[in-house]
């Protein structure tokens, strides 16, 4: 009985969540595990030079899309990343690296350099971060190429943007191996993710289930539980359980006659 109910619940959730098309995700992350980022995409580094991202990725790499003027979740996201890099015992710049990329083509190098300086001042591993945490800007075409390839969905809102918070992990060849959603990351979790990326191991994800249960609140710039969807799913589940119980009771009565 328990196995039947559990299997039915899993099937129902997978079917319901799977029915949501990636095209329906306007703001958030559409996970593209095991796909490759465009290694020929061009960005502008902290010195104002144009570089090819594939020439820089030779180790596990964290991709972090923000815009430097962001009044919302970008700063907490970068603080969370800085704390996680500070707290694990891997060597930033040698064992792995992090690329923070502005998805606003209006932003220039100076903004990125100033933003980086702010976070380096807060870090214990500031010397490692100086060479291992790189900040980039870019033009609209190259930014769009990277955000499309990684499934980072955002939209303009006046002079700002509505967007989600996540880290995208790629292996030394540019294959996407993991998504880490939110603004707080455990140092140990980040370390294990980097070690797995070094071996090109893709990590499991429950992002589709989270997208189903939670909706992005543009005003609060955070994820909130979608009560309607969750309640609807629970009602369907309870109805399914009642149906299964009635079927099993009827079978027992029939077998006892």
N, C-alpha and C positions, 0 to 999 in steps of 0.2 A: 504494500500500500504506500509506504513512505517513498519507495523508489519510483513508483509510478507518478506520484504527485511531484516529486523533485524533478523528474525528467520532463514532465509536462510544463512545469514552471520555467525551466531552462529553455525549452523549445519556444515557449510563448515570448519570453524576453528577447531571445535571439531573433525571432521572427519579427517582433514589433520594432526592435531597434534596427535590424537590418533593412526594414522597409523604408527607413529614412535615407533619402538620397544625399550624397555628398553635396549636390547642388543646392540643397536646402540650407546648408550651413553658410550663413552670410557673414557672421563674425565668430571666430573661434579657430579650432584646429581640425583639419582633415588629415588624419594620420596616413602617411605613405611609407610605412616600414618596408625596408629592403629595396626601396627605390633609390636612385642616385641623384644628387644635386648636380646642377650644371657646372661642371668644373672649369668651364671657359668663361664664366661670368666675371665681369670686371668691376672692381670696387676702388674707392679712393682711400688710401691709408692715412695714418696720422701725420705723415710728412707731406701730404697733398699729392702723392704719386699714385698713378693708376696701376693696379696690380691685378693679376689673374688669380682667382680664389684657389684654383687647383694647384698653383705653384706653392701655396702656403699650407695646404693640408697634407701633412706627412705623419700625423699622429691622431689619436682620438680628439675630436674637436666639438666644442659646444657652440651652437649657433643661437644667438639671442637677438630677436628682432624687437627694436624699441624705436621711439623717436625722442630725441634729447630734450625737447621742450615739454614733454608730456607732464601734465599736472596730476596724473592719476597713478596707475599701477606700475609704470616703468621704473620709477625710483625704488619702490619696495622690491620689485623683481630683481633689479641689479644688486640691491643690498642683500637679498637672499642668496644670489649667486656668489657674491663676494664672501659672505659668511661660510658658505659651503666649501668654497675653494680654500679659505683660510683654515678650516677645521679638519681637513683630511690630510693624510701624510704623503700623498703623491706630490711630485714636484711639478708645479705649474710652469709650462714652457718647455719641459722635457718629457714628462710622461703624458701630458695632454695640454690642450690650449683652449681658449675661449675667444670667440669672435662676436662682439656686439655690433650689430649692423642697424643703422638708421633706415627705416623704410619710408622716411619723408625726404624726397629728392630736393626739397628746398633747403635742407640743412647742410651746413658746410663743415669742413675739417675742424675749424676752431671750436665749434660747439662740442664736437666729440672729444677733442683733446681736453677741454675744460671739465667735461663730465668724467672722463677717466681720472683726471687728477683728484677730483673730489673723492672717488672711491679708493684710490691708492692711499690717500691720507688716513683712511679708516682701517686699512688692512695691516695685519702683522707680516704677511708675505708680500709686502709692497714691491720688493726687488724682483721677486718671481713674477708678480703680476705685471710689472712694467714691460717685460718682454713676452709674457705668456697670455695676457688678456689684451687683445687688440681691438681697437674701435675703428669702424669704417662708415663712410657715407657712399652714395652712389647715385647714378641717374635713374630715371623712372623705368627704363627698359630693363636694365640689369637687376634692379630691385624686384620688379615684377617677375622676372624669370626665377629668381631665388625663392620668393614667397610662394609662387605658384607650385614650384617643385617640392616645397616642404609642407604645403597645405596650410600656410599661415594666412587666414582670412581676416580682413579688416576693412573699414569703410570710413570715409571722411565725415566729420561732424563739425561744420563751420571751419575754423582754423585748426582744429584738432582732429583726432581720430578715435574711433571706437575699435578696440582690439582686445584680445585675450592675452594672458601671460603664460609663457611656456619656454622651456629649453628644448632644443632639437639637437640630438646627438648623432654625429656621423663618424664612421670609421676612417682609417687613414686613406681609403680610396674614395671617400665621399658617399658611401652608402649610409642611408638613414637607419640607425639601429635602435633608437629609443626616443620617446617623448616624455618630458617631465613637466607636468602641468602645475600651475600655481606660482606662488611667490616665496615659498619656504621649502628648502631642500636639506635633507639630512646629509652631513658630510660623508657618512659611511655609505649612504645610498649613491651619492655622486661618485665616490671612489669605485664602488662595485660596477657602476654604469660605465665608467671609463675603462676599467679592466676588461669588461665584456666587449666594449667597442674595439679595444685593441685586438681582440680575437674575432672581430666581425660578427659577434653574436647579437642577434636582435632580441630585445626584451619584450615580454608580454605587455599588453596594454588593455586597460578597461575604458579607454577614452570614449568609445561609442556608447557604452552604458552610461557614463557620466554625462555625455551630451544629451542623452535621453532624459535622465533624471534631473539635470540642472539646465537652467537657461541663463544666458548672459544678460546682466542688468546694465545697460549703457550708462544710466545716471549714477549708480553706485560703483560702476566699473568693477563688478565682482560677479561670481556665479551664485545663483540662488536656486533653491529647490523648486522645481516645477510641480506644485501641489496637484494641479489638474491631471497631469500625465501620471504621476505616481499613484494618486488615488484611483484613477481609472484602471491602471494596471492591477492594483490590489483588488478592486471590485471584480475584475475579470478572473483573477486568480482564485478568489473565494468562490465565485460561481463555478469555476472548473473543479475545485475541490469538492463542492457539494454534489456536482454531477457525478464525479468519480465514486463518491461515497454511496450515492443512490444506486449506481450500477453494480458496485460490489455487494451491497445488501441484497439487491434483487437476485444476483447470481447465487448467493448463499441460500436464500429462501428456495430458489428453484432446485438447487442440489439437495436440499433437505426433504423435499417432497417425495 
